[in-house]
Amino acid sequence: MRKLGLIMVACVLLAGCKDPYGAAAKADADIAQGISSALVTVASLQQQGLITSAEALNVANYLEFANQGDEAFGACIQVAHTTGKAGAFTACAQAFNSTLNNPTELALIKVNNPQASANISAVVTGFTTGVSTVIAALGGK
C-alpha cells in the first residue's frame, strides 16, 4: 500500500503542469485506481482476520466517500478544462483535498489491529499526498 502512494505522487510529478488538465486528469485516474486497490486490500485484511466486518465496512464507506470526491474532482476538472478559468484546476484539487480530510469521514478508518491500521493509513496518506502534490504542481492554474 505504501508503494501505491509513492506511485501516485510519481505519476503526478511526471505529468508536470505544462498541461494542468492532463496532470489533473492523470491524478483523477490514479486515485480512482488507488481506491479500487484499497477496497481489495480491505477485503484481504478482513479475510486474514486483521479487521472485523464492522471495521471493513467503515473503511469501505470512507473509500466510497473518497470515490465520490474523486468523481466530483473529475467533473470539476472537466468544467475547468472547458471554461479555461484561471485557478480552476487548483480550486478543484483543493476542494477534493478538503473532502479527503473530512474529520467525520476520517473517523471511519480507525481499526484496532496495528498492522491493518498502518496499511489503511498508508492508503489514506497516499491519496492526500497525491492531491497535495497536484495542488503544488498546478501552482494556481
MOBELPE-V719775 format. One record per run of one state. SS is the DSSP state (H for helix, E for strand, C for the rest). FROM is the first residue (numbers start at 1). LEN is the number of residues. If there is no record, write none. Layout:
BEGIN
[[SS FROM LEN] [SS FROM LEN]]
END
This chain:
BEGIN
[[C 1 1] [H 2 14] [C 16 4] [H 20 28] [C 48 5] [H 53 31] [C 84 4] [H 88 13] [C 101 2] [H 103 7] [C 110 4] [H 114 25] [C 139 3]]
END
